[in-house]
């Protein structure tokens, strides 16, 4: 999956685009995925994470160690 957040699990959702004449066509809402590189002091190395913009703010709040622990609890490799 390309547009997938490792921390929150955010992924694309689907809906309709409504034109001015009210015709409906399918569209896809992608999460704002960013590649971020963090220093992981417990392991003495950098980790590269694919995070949504909201998850980047979460990492700043809870810390990198706790975020990586949550990602590993979801079963993803870091």
MARBA-3410 file (N, C-alpha, C, O; in Angstrom, 1 decimal):
78
0.8,-1.2,0.0,0.0,0.0,0.0,0.9,1.2,0.0,1.7,1.4,0.9 ~ 0.7,2.1,-0.9,1.5,3.3,-1.0,1.1,4.4,-0.1,1.9,4.9,0.7 ~ -0.2,4.7,0.0,-0.7,5.8,0.9,-1.2,5.2,2.2,-2.4,5.1,2.4 ~ -0.2,4.8,3.0,-0.6,4.1,4.3,0.3,4.6,5.4,1.5,4.6,5.2 ~ -0.3,5.1,6.5,0.5,5.6,7.6,0.9,4.4,8.5,0.0,3.6,8.9
2.2,4.3,8.9,2.6,3.3,9.8,2.1,3.4,11.2,1.9,2.4,11.9 ~ 1.9,4.6,11.7,1.5,4.8,13.1,0.0,4.7,13.3,-0.5,4.0,14.1 ~ -0.7,5.5,12.5,-2.2,5.5,12.7,-3.0,4.5,11.9,-4.1,4.3,12.1 ~ -2.3,4.0,10.8,-3.0,3.1,9.9,-3.9,3.8,8.9,-4.7,3.2,8.3 ~ -3.8,5.2,8.8,-4.6,5.9,7.9,-4.3,5.5,6.5,-3.2,5.3,6.1
-5.4,5.3,5.7,-5.3,4.8,4.3,-6.3,5.5,3.5,-7.2,6.2,4.0 ~ -6.3,5.4,2.2,-7.2,6.1,1.3,-8.7,5.7,1.6,-8.9,4.6,1.9 ~ -9.5,6.7,1.5,-11.0,6.4,1.5,-11.6,6.9,0.2,-11.0,7.8,-0.5 ~ -12.7,6.4,-0.1,-13.3,6.7,-1.4,-14.6,7.5,-1.2,-15.4,7.2,-0.2 ~ -14.9,8.3,-2.2,-16.2,9.1,-2.1,-16.5,9.6,-3.5,-16.1,9.0,-4.5
-17.3,10.6,-3.5,-17.8,11.2,-4.8,-17.4,12.6,-5.0,-17.4,13.4,-4.0 ~ -17.0,13.0,-6.2,-16.8,14.4,-6.5,-18.1,14.9,-7.2,-18.6,14.2,-8.0 ~ -18.5,16.0,-6.7,-19.8,16.6,-7.2,-19.5,17.8,-8.0,-19.0,18.8,-7.4 ~ -19.8,17.8,-9.3,-19.6,19.0,-10.1,-20.6,20.0,-9.9,-21.6,19.8,-9.1 ~ -20.5,21.1,-10.6,-21.4,22.2,-10.5,-22.8,21.8,-11.0,-23.8,22.3,-10.4
-22.8,20.9,-11.9,-24.1,20.4,-12.4,-24.7,19.3,-11.6,-25.7,18.7,-12.0 ~ -24.0,19.0,-10.6,-24.3,17.9,-9.6,-24.2,16.5,-10.1,-24.8,15.6,-9.6 ~ -23.3,16.3,-11.1,-22.9,15.0,-11.6,-22.0,14.4,-10.6,-21.1,15.1,-10.1 ~ -22.1,13.1,-10.3,-21.2,12.5,-9.3,-20.3,11.5,-10.0,-20.7,10.7,-10.7 ~ -19.0,11.7,-9.7,-18.0,10.8,-10.2,-17.1,10.3,-9.0,-17.0,11.0,-8.0
-16.6,9.1,-9.0,-15.8,8.6,-8.0,-14.5,9.3,-7.8,-13.9,9.7,-8.8 ~ -14.0,9.4,-6.6,-12.7,10.0,-6.3,-12.1,9.3,-5.1,-12.8,8.6,-4.4 ~ -10.8,9.6,-4.9,-10.1,9.0,-3.8,-9.5,10.0,-2.9,-8.9,11.0,-3.4 ~ -9.7,9.9,-1.6,-9.1,10.9,-0.6,-7.9,10.2,0.0,-8.0,9.3,0.8 ~ -6.7,10.7,-0.4,-5.4,10.1,0.2,-5.0,10.9,1.4,-5.2,12.1,1.5
-4.5,10.1,2.4,-3.9,10.8,3.6,-2.6,11.6,3.2,-2.0,11.2,2.2 ~ -2.3,12.6,4.0,-1.1,13.4,3.7,0.1,12.6,4.3,0.6,12.8,5.4 ~ 0.7,11.7,3.5,1.8,10.9,3.9,3.1,11.6,3.7,3.4,12.1,2.6 ~ 4.0,11.6,4.7,5.3,12.2,4.6,6.3,11.1,5.0,6.1,10.3,5.9 ~ 7.5,11.1,4.4,8.6,10.3,4.9,9.5,11.1,5.8,10.0,12.2,5.5
9.6,10.6,7.1,10.4,11.3,8.1,11.4,10.3,8.6,11.3,9.1,8.7 ~ 12.6,10.9,9.0,13.7,10.2,9.5,13.9,10.7,10.9,14.1,11.8,11.2 ~ 13.9,9.7,11.9,14.0,10.0,13.3,15.2,9.3,13.9,15.5,8.2,13.5 ~ 15.8,9.9,14.9,16.9,9.2,15.6,16.3,8.4,16.7,15.5,8.9,17.5 ~ 16.6,7.1,16.8,16.1,6.2,17.8,17.2,6.0,18.8,18.0,5.1,18.6
17.2,6.7,20.0,18.3,6.6,20.9,18.4,5.3,21.6,19.6,4.8,21.9 ~ 17.3,4.5,21.8,17.4,3.2,22.4,18.2,2.2,21.6,18.8,1.3,22.1 ~ 18.1,2.4,20.3,18.8,1.4,19.4,20.1,2.0,18.7,20.9,1.3,18.1 ~ 20.3,3.3,19.0,21.5,4.0,18.4,21.5,4.1,16.9,22.5,3.9,16.3 ~ 20.3,4.2,16.3,20.3,4.3,14.8,19.1,5.2,14.4,18.2,5.6,15.2
19.1,5.6,13.1,18.0,6.3,12.6,16.9,5.3,12.0,17.3,4.2,11.6 ~ 15.7,5.8,12.1,14.6,5.0,11.5,13.9,5.9,10.5,13.7,7.1,10.8 ~ 13.4,5.3,9.4,12.7,6.1,8.4,11.2,5.6,8.4,11.0,4.4,8.2 ~ 10.3,6.5,8.7,8.9,6.2,8.9,8.1,6.9,7.8,8.4,8.0,7.4 ~ 7.0,6.2,7.4,6.0,6.8,6.5,4.8,7.2,7.3,4.1,6.3,7.8
4.7,8.5,7.6,3.7,8.9,8.6,2.7,10.0,7.9,3.1,10.7,7.0 ~ 1.5,10.0,8.4,0.6,11.1,8.0,1.0,12.3,8.8,1.7,12.2,9.8 ~ 0.5,13.5,8.3,0.8,14.7,9.0,0.3,14.7,10.4,1.0,15.3,11.3 ~ -0.8,14.1,10.7,-1.3,14.0,12.0,-0.4,13.1,12.9,-0.2,13.4,14.1 ~ 0.1,12.0,12.3,1.0,11.1,13.1,2.3,11.8,13.4,2.9,11.5,14.4
2.8,12.7,12.5,4.0,13.5,12.8,3.8,14.3,14.1,4.7,14.3,14.9 ~ 2.7,14.9,14.2,2.4,15.7,15.5,2.3,14.7,16.7,2.7,15.1,17.8 ~ 1.7,13.5,16.5,1.6,12.6,17.5,3.0,12.1,18.0,3.3,12.0,19.2 ~ 3.9,11.9,17.1,5.3,11.5,17.4,6.0,12.6,18.3,6.7,12.3,19.2 ~ 5.7,13.9,17.9,6.3,15.0,18.7,5.7,15.0,20.1,6.4,15.5,21.0
4.5,14.6,20.3,3.8,14.6,21.6,4.3,13.4,22.4,4.7,13.6,23.6 ~ 4.2,12.2,21.9,4.5,11.0,22.7,6.0,10.6,22.7,6.4,9.8,23.5 ~ 6.7,11.0,21.7,8.1,10.7,21.6,8.3,9.5,20.6,7.4,8.8,20.3 ~ 9.5,9.5,20.1,9.9,8.5,19.0,9.8,7.1,19.6,9.3,6.2,18.9 ~ 10.3,6.8,20.8,10.4,5.5,21.3,9.0,4.9,21.5,8.7,3.8,21.1
8.0,5.7,22.0,6.7,5.2,22.2,6.0,5.0,20.8,5.2,4.1,20.7 ~ 6.3,5.9,19.9,5.7,5.7,18.5,6.2,4.4,17.9,5.4,3.7,17.3 ~ 7.4,4.2,17.9,8.0,2.9,17.3,7.4,1.7,18.1,7.2,0.7,17.4 ~ 7.2,1.8,19.4,6.6,0.7,20.1,5.2,0.4,19.6,4.8,-0.7,19.5 ~ 4.4,1.5,19.4,3.1,1.3,18.8,3.1,0.7,17.4,2.3,-0.1,17.1
4.0,1.1,16.6,4.1,0.6,15.2,4.5,-0.9,15.3,3.9,-1.7,14.6 ~ 5.4,-1.2,16.2,5.8,-2.7,16.3,4.6,-3.5,16.9,4.5,-4.7,16.6 ~ 3.8,-2.9,17.8,2.6,-3.6,18.3,1.6,-3.9,17.3,0.9,-4.9,17.4 ~ 1.5,-3.0,16.2,0.6,-3.3,15.1,1.1,-4.4,14.2,0.4,-4.8,13.3 ~ 2.4,-4.8,14.4,2.9,-5.9,13.6,3.8,-5.4,12.4,4.1,-6.2,11.6
4.1,-4.1,12.4,4.9,-3.6,11.2,6.4,-3.6,11.6,6.7,-3.5,12.8 ~ 7.2,-3.8,10.6,8.7,-3.8,10.8,9.2,-2.4,10.8,8.8,-1.6,9.9 ~ 10.1,-2.1,11.7,10.8,-0.7,11.6,12.2,-0.9,11.5,13.0,0.1,11.4
END
